[in-house]
Amino acid sequence: MEMQCGGKTMSKGVHPKDAIERKEIFYKNHYFDNEIVERLLHRYLRGACTDVHLRDEIMIHASELIVQLIKAHNLAQIYPGKDDSSMMDLFQTAWIQIESALYKYEALPYCAKCYNNMRPNESLLSEEYIFEAEIVKRIKRCPNCKVQLTETSIYYKGKSRLFNLWCVNPNTKVITKNGILPISDVVDNISLMVHGIDKMVEVNGGIRKIKQDTLIINSMYNYPIEGSTEHCLMRLNDNGPDWAKLKDLKVGDLVAMQCGQHIFGNNDDISDIKLVTDEWKHPNVITNDMAYFFGLYISEGSYGNNMLNIYNVDKEVIDFLSRFNGLKFKHQDINCGNYTCSKSFNEFMDKIGFSECHTAQNKKIPDRLLRMSKDNIHNLLSGLFDGDGHSSSFNGEVGFTSTSLELINQIRSILLNIGIVSKLYVDPREIREFIKKDGRSYISNLTGAYMIRLPTADSLRFYDRIGFRINRKQENITSLPIPHEYIYSLKDKFIKLYKKYGSVGHYNQIRKLIKPGYVGKLFKVRQYLEYWSNFSEDIDYKFLKERIDENLKFKNRVIWLPIIKIEKSESELCDIEVNSDDHGYIANGFVSHNSQVARTVILAYIKKENRDRKNSNMFKTHVENKPIGPSKIISRFYDEAYELCKFNDEHLQILDALMKLHNKDERAHEGLIAKLMQETNLSRSSIVCFFRIIRLRCHDFSDSPVNEINNTAKNILGNGEPDDFEDR
């Protein structure tokens, strides 16, 4: 038996004062308004959703949860009628779904010490659900790692979709079959498929959330992701990959980045673009040359007053522009520009998504171009890098510079999709003065620039997969040193192998692996691991082999990068739920866990089960013909209120108006005081005075929650004096 007192849950025999003082600290998600429910859900989740008593307590509050869900999502609109039976059907359906989500949780026990998300069955302790105390008594030691089991060393994992609130910034980029899009676009159109951990997966649902506290995680090479504190990324620990909440991550932790998905759109059709003038006609599809031109324009171009300029002096670019789509670009040596005058072409650029007279800071790739096919995306990048990109004649390194952070992030996302990792550097550029060729001075007000630089191995991938059309840049491939891939935090595992099995005859080579601060070159690490190939069943050997194989894949290559910075912020949020066994998807390159929201389970079922009823003529007829009787609680309130106010004419007048509004106005509670003033012609102070008196006399009403609490308290305290309880 329980009671509520001051927002706390009290069990029998607990003094109210003690219940107030013993506050439990918990992370509040603010998803439900009821603080008791928040507390119970937190404890239930923390216990892997296995505590039967907590489930029962949560179900005590199920009615309140359902009311909040109905209000928040307008679920009453599912039924065309307003009678009590319709609402009771809705309540019953929602109740069953909440109870199902709570009670049908399928969880199995695993050893927390050796649990590996990639090979969970190795640490499975039982194929049936049993409580911790029973496991400790029955099994005692983990069959896999032989560790002594305690109640705190058991990890429960199952299929629940219960009340998890994992979400990311709306601008977070995800990979779809329509190209790389912000996650907010997927929430608005859940028919889109997104890239999961190893394949394209369907989206079950999505939701937007109001601004709230977030964390920004920055990995090595300055790859950021912003999400709620509950959002999960894949982290590498001693036992292998596992999910970790953002609030549990710390600087130095290794998080998974995936690249090389090679998923592109196929939207090259531009036949829908109609031009007012017809002096120049565009093709029906975007060609490779047109995609290359768009890249050049984003880097080096501008247009306005019917003129379009591309500022570049390389011979290959000048020759390309002179024959591009019959536009007859002309080169000017004075300002290094290539210009053409065409009202039709400027109109065409507008409809592609470019803006006239854009500045360097707001450059970006139009959304339409992000949906292009693979070849066109490659040519777009080639144009961008022929413009504002570079390749070093000293070491062959490829890079790109811009003052537009949005453009930089778009390019990095596309490069990751192609399998190319990039580093980001910030140049604190200040206002500077330049001297032009004609001797005139020019002051640049551009401050702050961003530079993308590709490591050696990724520069080689760029030359091979994308390339420059400008020969002097492409020829610098010969300056590249031998490319090396680096792999982090494997030293401890090599030390364990060394301690268990010795140097196996290769001490001089292996000693490099156990030096402090060693960061392994991938091909060397792969070579050294083969020295222990006779021990391939060893758990540490398997760990190392998996990390190396992940890094060598052409498609969906996984690299583990350390976190270098964690910042607090706030943002609006979006989340999606994907239809896959691993519940993962790629967000800003990070391997992220999808949202699994109770709303999705409960409400989707309600809508699905009742859609036929809503559209059924028979059901509508049943609802419309059924008489609607007043609620007994409402009738009792009016009877008792009239008795209390029988000596006050103004209050009786207000009660008459209140009953009239209740019968004819579905939303009487909205602007209630103003409506009562209009009905009664009384002053605002008179109406407010009436409500104050009703509130003060709430003890005199049969259905008052205060009376219910007092009666419950008396029953709990037994022989205690009522006056004593009131004083407490």
N, C-alpha and C positions, 0 to 999 in steps of 0.2 A: 504494500500500500504506500502511496506517495502523495505528497502535497507540494504546492509551490508557495514560496515565501520570498519576496524580494528578488525574484528572478533566479532562485536557486532550487534545486531538487532536493527534497528531504526524505530520508527513509525513516521508518518507525523507530522511535526511541532517540532520535537525534535532536538535541536542543537547537532551536532556531538560531541562536547567537553563534553556536559552534559551526552551524552550516554556513553562516555568512562569513566567518573568519577563515574557514578552510577553503580558500580560493585556489582553483587549479589553473595553472598557466597554460595557455594553448594559443596556437596560431589561428586567428579568426579569418575565415574566407569571405565573410559578409555575403554569402549566397542566400542564406535564410535569415529572416529578421529575428527569429526567436533565438536568444542567446543560449538557452538550454539545449536546443537542437544542435547548435553549432558545437557546443561542448561535447555532447554525446557522439556526434558524428566524428569529431576529431579523435576521441578515444577509440571509437569503433574502427576507424581507418588505421590508427596506430597499432591496433591489435590484429591487423591483417583481416579484419571483418569476420572474426571467429567467435566473439564473445556473445553467447546466447542471451545473457541477461541484458546487455546493452541493446541488442536487437529488440527485445521486448519493450525497453524504455523508449526507444525511438518510435516504435509503433504506437505508443500512448499519444504521441504528438502527430500522428499521421494526418489527422483531420486538418490541423493547422498548416501542415506542408501542402496539402491538396488545395486549401483555400488560397495560399500564396501563389501556387502554380496557376490556378485558374485566373486569378487577378492579373498576374504578370503576363500571361500569354493569351488572354481573352478566350479561354477554352469554352466558356459558356456559349459562344457562337457556334459550337459544334451542333448544338441542338436548336432547332428553330423555335421551340416552345419555351415557356417560362414556368411551367408547373413544377411542383415539388418532385414528382416522380422522375422527370427528366434530369434534374440536378442530382437526385439520389442515384440514378443509373451512372452518371458521370463520376460521382464520388466513389461508388462501388468499384468501377473499373480502375480508377486511379489507386484506390486502396490496395486492390489485388496486385497491381504492378509494383507498388512500393514494397509490399510484403514479399513479393517474388524476388525483387532485387536484393532484399536484405537476407532472406532465409535460404535462397537457393544458390548461395555463393559456393562455388566449387573450388576449394583450396586444398592443396596437398603440402605436406611438410618436407622441407629440404634442409640440408646442413648449411648454415650461414657461412661457415668457415670456408668451404670449398665450392660453394654454389657458383656455377658458370652459366651465364645467360645463353651462351651458344651451345652448351652441352648440359642441360638441366638434369637429365636422367641419371647422370653419374652421381649426383649428390642427393637423389631422392631417398627419403627415409621410409616412406610407406606409400602404398598405392591406394590407401583409404584414409579419409580424414579422421585423425585422432588428436586429442589435446596434448599439449606439451608435457604435462606431468605423466601421462600414459606412455609417451615416447621415451622419456628419460628412464622410466621403470622397465619398459619392454626391450628397447634396443640398446641403450646405454652408450654405445660408441658408433660413430659414423662408419659405415662399411667402406667408404671411399678414402677418407683422409685419416681415419682411426682416432679422431679427436674425441675426448670425453664430452658427451652431450649434456647440456644444461637447458633449462627452460628459456634462457635468453639467447642460446646459440642455435635456435630453430627458426627457420625462415619459411613463412607460408606464402604460396603463390598460386593464383587461380584465375578465374575468368570473369571476375566481377566488373561491372561497369558503373560503379557506385560513386557518385558525388566527387569526382576528381575534377579540378578546375585548372587545366593546363592550357595556356594560351600565349600568343606572341603578338608583337606589334603589327598593325594592319599592313605596313609596307614590307614586311618580311617576304622574300621572294621564294616561290615554290615552282617546281617544274611541272608543266602540264603539256598535254598534246597540242595545245594552242601556243606553246612557247613558254617563256619564263614570265610569270605574272605575280603581282602582289597577292598575298593570301586573302585580302579583302575581296578581290574579284572572285575567288573560289567560294567564299561564304555567300556572295550574292548569286552565284550560279553553281550549285552543287552537282550539276550534271557533268562538270569537268572532272577528269581523272587527274590525280597527282602522282608523282613518283614516290613510291615507298622505298623501303630499304634495298630491294633488289628488282622491283618491277613496278609498272603502273598499277595503281589501285583506285577503286571507286571511293567517292566521298559520301558517307552516310548522312552527314548533316554539318551545319556550321552555325555559329552564333557570334554576335558582336557584344562587347561589354564596355561599360563606361570607364572613364579614366580612373586608374588606380595605380598603386605602387608597383614598380617593376625593377628588374635587375638587368643591366647590360653586361654581357659576357664578351670579352675580347680575347681571342686566341692569338697565338703567334701568327705573324704576318698580318695582324690587324683585321681579322675576320670577326665581325660583331654579330650578336643576336640579342634581341631584347624580348623579355617575356615576363610572365608572372612568377612569383617566387616558387609556385608549385609546378611550373613547367619543367619537363624532364628532358635532359640530353643524355646521350650514351657516353659513359665515362669508363676509362680503363683502370681497373684495380688489380690487385695481386691474383685474383681468381679469374680474371678475364673481363669482358665487357659487361656492363650492367647499367640500368637507368639510375640517374641521380637528379634530384630536384635542384633548381638553380640556387635556392637558399642553402643547399648543402655543399655546393661546389666551393673550392678555394683556389687561390693562385697556385699554379704548379700542377694542378690536376690535368690529366690528359683527356681530351674530348675528341670524339670521332668526327672527322670531316670526310664527306664523300664527294668524289669528282668523277667525270667521265661517264655521265649517264647517256650522253649522245641522244637526247630526246629533243626534237625540233618540231615546230609547227609546219603547216603546209598551206599557209595563206598567202600565196603569191599573186592571187587574182586582184586586179585593180580595174576590172571592166565596169564596176559600179560607179566609178568616178566620172562625173559629167562636167565638162567645162563650158562656161558661158561663151567664151571666144574660141575660135577654131583655127587660129593661125598656126598652132602647133598641136599635133595629135599624139597622145600617149599610147604605148602598147597596152594590150589587155592583161599582161602579166608582168611582174617585176623580173627583169633579166639579171644576169650576173653583173653586167656592166652598170646597170641602173643601181643595183645594191652597192657596188663599189663607189659610184658617184655619191650616193647618200652618205656613205662613210666619209668621203672627202669633204662634203658640204658641212657635216657636223663638226669636223675638225677645223676646216680652213675657210668656211663660207659665210656669206650673209646675202640677204636680198631685200629690196625695197625700191619703190618708185619704178617698178617694171624692170629693174636691173638686178642681175644676180652675179656675184663675184666669188671666185675661188682663188685664195691667195697662196700661190705655190710656184716655184721656179724650176722644179725638176722637169727635165725633158720628157720623161715618160708621162707625167701628168699633163703637161701642155699638149702633147700629141694625142693623148686620150680625149681631152676635152674638145680638141679641134674637130674630132669626128664623132662626138657623142650625140646620138639621136637627132642629128640634123640641126643642132642649136647654134653651131658656128661660133664657139667661144673665141674671143680675141685676147691675145696676151699683151700686157703693158709692162715694159721694163721699169717704168718710173715707180710704180707702187707694188710691183711683183704680182699684179692681179690678172686673173683671166675672167673676162666678163661677157655676158650675153644679155640682150634686151628682148624679153618675151613676156607679154602680159599673161598669155596662156600658161606658160611654164611656171610663173610665180603663183598663179591660181592653183595649178596642180600641186605645187609644194605645200600650199596652205591645206589642201584636202588630204594630203598624205599625213599631216600632223605637225608640220614645222610651223614656226611663227616668224612673222616678218620682223626684221631688225632685232633679233634676239641677242642677248649679251653673253659673254663668255661664261659667266657664273650660272646661267640657267640653261645651258646646253643639255640636251638629253636625246636619247633615241626614242622616237615616237612609238607608242604602244603597238601601232599597226605593224611596224617593222620588226618588232620582237617576235611576231608570229610567222615570220618567213621560214622558208625551207632551209635545210642544212647548207646547201651550196651558197645560197644568198646571204645567210648569216656569216659564213666564212668570208665572202667578198665584202660585206659591210665592215667586218673587222679589218680586212686588208686596207680598205680605204681610210678608216680611222687611224690606223698605225702609219700609213703613208703620209698622213697629215701631221698629227701631233705626236706620233710615235717616234721612237729612235731605236737604232741598234748600234752598239758600241764597236768601234773599230779596234779597240784595245782587247776586249774579252768577249765580244759578240753578244753581250747581254741585251735583251729586248726590253723596252719600257714605253710608257705613255704618260703624258703630263696634261693636266687640265685644272682649271679653277672650279669646275663644276663637280661637286661631290656626288650628285645624283648620276651623272654620266659615268664617273669612275666606278660606282657600285654596279651599274648596269653592265659595264664591260667585264668586271670581275666575275659577276654571276654567269655571263655567257662563257667566259674562259673556263670556269669550273665545270660547266656542262660539257665542254669539249675535252676536259681532262687536264687543264693547265692551271697550276697553282701560282698565285701572284702575291707579291709583298706590297704593302702600301706604306708610303712615306709622306709626311706632311712637310711642306716647305713654308716656313713663316715669312713669306715674301712681303716686302715693304714697298711703299710708293717710290718709284725710280724714274730717272730721266734718261731718255734715249736720244741719240742723234741719227736722223734719217740720212739716206744717201744724198739727198739734195741739200744737206746741211741744216735743215730745220730741226729744232728740238721737239721732243714729244715726251710728255709725262704720263706714265702708266699708273692708273689708280687701282689696278688689280692687286689685291692683297690676299695672301694665302693660296698656295697651289698644292695639288695632290699628285703624287707620282706613283705609277704602277711599275714595279720592276719584277722581272721573271727570273727565278733561279736558273742556273745553267741547264739542268735537265729539262725544265719547262720552256726555256728559250729555244732549245732544240725542237721540242714539240711544236712550238709556234712556227718556226721556219718550215717544218715538214707538213703540218696540217693546214696552216693558213697562208703564211708567207707574205712578203712584200712584193708589190709590182714595181717599185723603184729599185733598180739594180744595185745602186751603191749601198742600200740598206740590206738587201738580201745577200749580197756577197760577204757580209760580215759573219756569216755562218762559219766561215773558215777560221775565224778568230776564237771560236768557242774552245775552251779547254775540255778535257775529258769530263763528261757530265757525271755528277754523283747525286744519288738520292740519299736523304738522311732519315734515320728512323730513331725515335726517342725512347728513353727509359726501358731499355732491355738489359742494361748492365746487371741489375740485381738478379735476373733470371739466369744469366750466364754464370754469375758467381755461384749460384745454387748448383748448377750443373757441374761446375768445376769442383765444388766441395764434395759432391756426391760421387763423381766418377773420375776426378783427376783431369789432367791435361790431355789424356789419351795420345800422348806422344807429340803434341804440338804446342809445347809450353810457350815458345818464343812468339808465336802468332797470337795465342789466346791471352797472354798477359796484357795486351793492349785493351782487351775488352773489360778488364777489371780495374783499369785506372780510374781515379776519381774524375767525374765530369765528362766521361767518354760519351760522345754522340756517334752512333755507328753509321758508317756508310753501308747502304743497303747491300751492295754486291759482296762486301767483305763479311758482313754479318751472316749473309746467306752461306758463304763459303765456310765460315767458322762453325756454323751450326752442324754442317755435315760431318764434322769430326766426331760428333756424338750420335751419329745416325743409328748405331747399334742399340741406342736407348730410346727409340722413337715412341715407346709407350709411356715414357716418363711425362708427368703432368707439366713440368716446366719446359720440356722439349716441345710438347704440343702447343703450349702457349706461344713460344717463339716462332714455331712453324706457321701458326695461324696469322700472326702479325706480319710476317714476311710475305706470305701468300696474298694477304689483303692488299699490300702495297704494290704487288706486281701485276694485279689485274688490269686489263685494258679498259673494261667497262665496270662501272661502279667501284672504282678503286677507293679504298679507305686508308686515310692517313690519320695518325693520332698526334694532335698538336697541343702543347701545354697552354693553359690559361695564363695570360700575362696581366690582366686587369679586370676588376669587377666594380661596376659603378651602380649607384642607386639612381633611379629616375622614376618617372610616371608617364603613363601613356594609355590611350584607348587600346583595347585588345580584341583580337579575333581568335577563334579556335575552330578546328574542324575535327571530325571523327572519320577515320579511314577504315575501309573494310579489308583488313589483313590480319593474319594471325599474330604478327609481331607488333602491330599497332604503331608502326613507325612511318615517318615520311621525312623528306629532306627539306629543311628550311634554312635559307641563307647558306647552304652547303653543310650545315650541321645535321647529324642524325638525331631527329627529334621524336619524342613520343607524342602521339595524337591525344586529343582531349577525349575523355570518356565521361560524359556528363549524364547525371541521373535524368535530367530533363529529356535527353534524347531517348532513353529507354522508356520512361513513363509516358511522355507526351506523344511520341511517335506511335506507340501502341494504341493510345486513346484515339488519336486521329484516324488511324487505320481501321480500328474496330467500329468506329461510329460514322465513318464517311457514308456507308450505305444507308444507315438510318437517316442521316441528314438529308439525303437525296430521295428518300423513299416517300412517295405520295401517301402510302398507307400510314406511315408513322406520323407524317404531318397532319393528316386527318385526325388521327388518334389524339395528338397533342392539342389541336385547335378545338376539338369538340369536348375535351375534358374540362370540367369546371375547376377553377382555381380558388381554393378556399384560403382564408387568412390563416397565418401561422398562429398556433396556440400561444407561443411566447409573446408575440406582438399583441394579441388580444389581452393577455394578462397584464402586459405593461400599460396599455391604455386604461384598463379598468382600475388598476391600482393608482395610476397617475391622476385620473379624474377624482378618485377618492381623496388623494392628498391635496388637490388644488380646488376642492369644491367651494371654498370660501373666498377665492380670488378670481374675479371675473376676467382679468387680463390673461391669467394663466389658462383658464378654461378656453378662452378665445384662441390662444396659441395652440392648445392641444387639438382643437377642432381643425385649425389650419394644417397642423402636422399630419393628422389623419387623412385629410383631403389630399395633401401632397403625396403621401405614401401610396394612396390608391391610384392616382393618375400619373405620377411622375416616376419613370424607371430609375432616374438618377437624382432622386430628391436630395441626397446628401451633398451634392455639388452646389456650393453657394447657398446652403440651407438658410442661414440667417437672413440673407437678402430676400430670399423667396418668402420667408415667413413675414418679413416686414411689409412686403407687397400685399400679401394675403390679408394681414390683420390691420394694416395702417398704424401699427405701433412703432415706437422708437427702437433703435438698435439696443439701447441700454435695457429696455424692458425685456427684449428677447434673450439677451445675455444673462440677465438676472434670473429668468425662468430656468435656463440650463444649469446655472450655478446651484439653484435650489434643488433641482432634480439630482444633481451630482452629490450634493451634501446629504440628501435623504436616500441615497442608494441602498442603505441597509434595510429600508422598508419594502424593497422590491423582492419578490419571491425568487426571481431568476438572476439576481445579482451575483457576479463572481466573488464578491467580498463575502457574502453569506456562505457560499460554497466552501471557501477557504476556511472560514471560521468553524463551520460545522466539521470539516475534515480534521482541523487541528484539535478540536475537542475530542473527537474519536481517537486520535493518535495519542494524545496526552492522558487519556483515561480519566483518572481522578483529579487531575490538576484543576485548579480554580480558574474560571473564565477570566476573572479580573487579573490574575497573575499573567495569563497569556497575553492579554491586551497590553499590559505594561511592558512585556518583553518585546 
